[in-house]
Amino acid sequence: QGLGSYLMENLIKEATQPLYLECMGWLTAFYNRFGFVSVSWQDLPKSLKFKFGLSKLATTLFRIPLSIMTYQRKDEG
């Protein structure tokens, strides 16, 4: 188990709030292994739209392949 996996498992275990992240597109498979799923900017909570909106703008302007993801617990579907 690598450091990234160790950190993700502990973050998930200790989380008391919904988890969101942004990553380079090629890292989505890594985060999928821990239960993260892609989410559209439109489906983000209002409090995160501005923060991730800046990333969305960068993605559009510079064609950077960013993904926004949220943690979905195994029992959520």
Buried (B, 14 or more C-beta within 10 A) or exposed (E): EEEEEEEBEEEBEEEEEEBBBBBEEEBBEBBEEBBBEEBEEEEBEEEBBEEBEEBBEEBEEEEEEBBBBBBBEEEEE
